[in-house]
């Protein structure tokens, strides 16, 4: 598997013939600075954790351009269908869907999920989720993208159910976990994780400017922290 981070919570996973975009906030992402079409070229799937604009991002454009299938919670899927997304696989918290070379499971996350429409009205877009990607090729790692969330003790059940080897961990504080709680989540509740990738930081001034606090807080953890270079693919 190759993983590419595009800043914030946007990732690309490549394994087998699958190209999976998660929370593809590219256009308008001040930490991205690349070419959105190139970053999402060949996408087969788009997975969304929740309905905030900095996670929906380029979803509609990517799905229209590449024919990628959108996999997300039912409410958000129906909202984006009205914007022109045609290939949908709606689901909800606790469910697992078969995507050919892999399955997608939606876990709980503690956050919010809404969008302000053109009339200034807040539209509820379902519950926020974490996402577990489980490749059918057992040589590939199980990936847990936590979405936007606080730490919660039922992360231990996620570990027991799915045994994720790789975790994308929000560490920017204010809207998600900060470094201390993110490190606690991994150390106490997610012993299967071997590679922890910090995200959701440095995008905006309200977030922590770097992942150094998380790196320090992970001292002594079983998992290694991998702070990737934006736009550069790596193997976890």
ABEGO torsion letter per residue (X at the ends): XBBBBAEEABBBBBBEABBBBBGBBABGBAAAGBBAAAAABGBABBBBABABAAAAEAAAAAAAAAGBBBBBBAAAAAAAAAAGBABBBBBBBGBBBBAGABBBBBBBBBBBBBBBBAAGBBBBAEBBBBBBBBBABAABBBBBBAEBBBBBAAAAAAAAAAGBABBBBBAAEGABBBAAAAAAAAAAABAABABBBBBGBGABAABBABAAAAAAAABGBABBBBBBBBGBBBBX
